[in-house]
Amino acid sequence: MNAYQITGIDGLASLSLTKLPSVKPGFGEVRIGLKAVSLNYRDYMNVMGLHGVTGPTPRVPCSDGAGVIEACGDGVEGWKPGDRVVCPFMPSWLDGPFSQHHSARALGGTVDGLLRKSAVVAASALLPVPDYLSLTEAATLPCAAVTAWDALIVRGQLKLGETVLVLGSGGVSVFALQIAKLVGAKVLAISSSDEKCQKLSTLGADAVHNYRVDPNWDDWALAQTQGIGVDKVVEIGGPETLNRSIKATRFGGHISLIGVLTGTAGSVQTVQILRKGIRLDGTYVGSRQMFSDLLRAFEQAQIHPVIDSIFPFEQAKDAFAHLASGKHFGKIVIEV
């Protein structure tokens, strides 16, 4: 079986195509033939060793994939070879509260991920891919879409008419825009170019702002809300953007802290969180149940993921390089 492994600490040079033995599924397990894998910034950090994100080597990267069941182990019910399936980011987190146990089992972190031809996973973790979605589209959902769903619907309890601020135009931000519009919220979006801002408008953003032209996007967001501030922020930047997000948020508002694009530590205006009564949530993807709820909502509304580009399996390194360039809009997919 062909697979990519992180073999060292030399960045993309340590991402090696190799052959691994095909594994027979055990009790309660199935073997999936992967058809597509999508990239998240976390995958890039794992490969590059950025921001102190490291793990055991060798290991297979990437958390997000969809495919077709090839074989079922003993004790598997409800699944059969040929079924189209997608696997959650943390296969052990079926429902209920988050825990260290589930975090430690996130695919592509300390355990092998899905950038390979086939993988054996617990049948209980899998979800069926809705008929209206391709496997390429389904592969974009486990991390970015579920994270946005958790941030806005589960933790944020987003309501009709509220205002959401999304930062950037990567996977989580674009899914957050789609989910917010599904609920009937107003969306303010910022991005790094007029072209991307136009794409965000086409997707339904009510107002857009190019932060390369005017870096004071927090003041812009306040002006868009008549000085009150936004109800929710999907915060993907980290330390260099969090204080601006705090400023842009209304009294009693909510910030979902999701990304670390600008690093993992920095100075935070804690007094403003206190003074404004802001609820700040660390949001690390979500459970299988959240994923199931998202799939149901997306199917009812016939929402399709936004895919920036598709790379063949043999050009996986090029896909990672494209992610690093920051030129993408939406998701990057590797077809297996």
CORURZI-V139621 format. One record per pair of residues at least 12 apart in sequence whose ideal C-beta (glycine too) atoms are under 6 Angstrom apart, sorted by sequence separation. I is the first residue (numbers start at 1). GAP is how many residues later the second one is. D is the distance in Angstrom with one decimal. If there is no record, write none. Layout:
i->(I	I)
gap->(GAP	GAP)
d->(D	D)
This chain:
i->(69	90	233	4	5	92	197	319	47	69	46	90	319	68	69	90	164	189	194	233	3	89	207	43	187	230	316	1	43	187	188	189	190	229	230	66	186	192	229	235	308	1	164	190	229	238	308	169	228	231	232	233	234	235	236	238	240	308	162	163	164	165	166	167	181	236	238	239	246	307	309	310	311	312	313	148	160	237	238	239	306	307	308	37	147	158	237	238	251	252	253	254	255	256	257	258	310	38	63	177	218	242	243	246	251	305	307	144	148	152	158	169	190	221	239	256	37	144	148	218	249	36	91	145	218	34	91	144	148	15	35	34	188	33	87	91	32	33	188	11	32	33	88	87	30	31	87	9	31	6	85	86	30	86	29	63	79	63	84	25	27	30	62	26	27	28	61	76	25	27	30	65	7	63	6	7	62	60	61	62	86	5	6	59	60	62	89	55	61	88	89	5	6	55	60	60	165	3	176	66	172	165	163	163	164	165	166	168	66	162	167	167	66	66	65	64	156	37	37	64	64	34	63	151	165	33	172	31	32	31	29	29	30	25	28	23	156	36	35	36	38	37	38	36	40	151	4	147	3	2	1	1	182	178	155	199	151	174	150	196	150	154	147	146	146	150	149	143	146	146	149	145	174	169	171	127	127	140	137	130	140	95	93	94	95	139	89	136	88	88	51	51	44	44	39	39	38	39	38	36	37	36	35	15	34	12	12	4)
gap->(12	12	12	13	13	13	13	13	14	14	15	15	15	16	16	16	16	16	16	16	17	17	17	18	18	18	18	19	19	19	19	19	19	19	19	20	20	20	20	20	20	21	21	21	21	21	21	22	22	22	22	22	22	22	22	22	22	22	23	23	23	23	23	23	23	23	23	23	23	23	23	23	23	23	23	24	24	24	24	24	24	24	24	25	25	25	25	25	25	25	25	25	25	25	25	25	25	26	26	26	26	26	26	26	26	26	26	27	27	27	27	27	27	27	27	27	28	28	28	29	29	30	30	30	30	31	31	31	31	32	32	33	33	34	34	34	35	35	36	37	37	37	37	38	39	39	39	40	40	41	41	41	42	43	44	44	44	45	45	46	46	46	46	47	47	47	47	47	48	48	49	49	50	50	51	51	51	52	52	52	52	53	53	53	53	53	53	54	54	54	54	55	55	55	55	56	56	57	58	63	64	65	67	68	68	68	68	68	69	69	69	70	72	73	74	75	76	77	78	78	79	80	80	83	83	85	86	87	87	89	91	93	93	95	95	97	98	99	100	100	101	102	102	103	103	105	111	111	113	115	116	117	119	125	126	130	132	132	133	133	136	136	138	139	140	140	141	142	144	145	145	149	156	160	160	164	165	165	168	169	191	192	194	194	194	194	196	197	200	203	209	213	276	279	280	284	293	293	295	297	297	299	301	302	302	305	308	312)
d->(5.2	4.6	4.6	5.7	5.5	4.6	5.5	5.4	5.6	4.7	5.3	5.7	5.1	5.8	6.0	4.9	4.4	4.1	5.7	5.6	4.8	5.9	5.3	5.3	4.9	5.7	5.3	5.2	5.0	5.5	5.1	5.1	4.6	5.9	5.9	4.3	4.9	5.2	5.1	5.3	4.1	4.7	5.1	4.9	3.3	5.9	5.2	4.7	5.2	5.4	5.1	4.5	5.6	5.0	5.1	4.3	3.6	4.6	5.0	4.6	5.2	4.8	4.9	5.8	4.3	3.4	5.9	5.6	5.7	5.8	5.6	4.8	5.1	6.0	5.1	5.3	4.0	5.1	4.5	5.1	3.3	5.3	5.6	5.0	5.3	5.1	4.9	5.6	4.7	5.0	5.6	4.8	5.0	5.1	5.2	5.2	5.8	4.5	4.9	5.6	3.9	5.9	5.0	4.9	5.8	6.0	5.8	3.3	4.0	5.4	5.8	4.7	4.7	3.9	2.5	4.5	4.4	4.7	4.1	4.3	5.4	5.6	5.6	4.5	4.4	4.9	5.6	5.4	5.4	5.4	4.5	4.2	5.5	5.0	5.5	3.6	4.4	5.2	5.5	4.9	5.9	4.7	5.6	6.0	5.1	4.8	6.0	5.1	4.6	5.7	4.4	5.4	5.0	5.4	4.5	4.1	5.5	4.4	4.2	5.6	5.5	6.0	4.9	5.0	5.0	4.9	4.8	4.6	3.6	4.8	5.8	3.6	5.7	5.5	5.4	5.0	4.3	4.1	5.0	5.1	4.6	4.1	5.6	5.3	4.9	4.1	4.7	5.8	5.3	5.6	4.9	5.7	5.6	5.1	5.6	5.4	5.4	5.4	4.4	5.9	5.7	4.4	4.6	5.1	4.7	4.7	4.9	5.8	4.5	4.0	5.2	5.7	3.9	4.2	5.3	5.6	5.0	5.3	5.4	4.4	5.2	5.7	5.4	5.4	5.9	5.1	5.8	5.6	5.5	5.0	5.3	5.8	4.9	5.0	5.7	4.8	5.3	5.2	4.3	4.4	4.7	5.8	4.4	3.8	4.8	3.5	4.4	5.8	3.3	5.0	4.7	5.6	5.6	5.6	4.9	5.5	4.8	5.0	5.4	5.6	3.8	6.0	5.1	5.3	4.4	5.6	5.8	5.6	5.7	5.0	4.5	5.9	4.9	4.9	4.8	6.0	5.9	4.3	5.0	4.4	4.1	5.3	4.6	4.6	4.1	6.0	4.5	5.5	4.8	5.2	5.8	4.7	5.8	5.3	5.9	5.2	5.1	4.7	4.9	5.5	4.8	5.3	5.7	5.9	4.5	5.2	6.0	5.6)
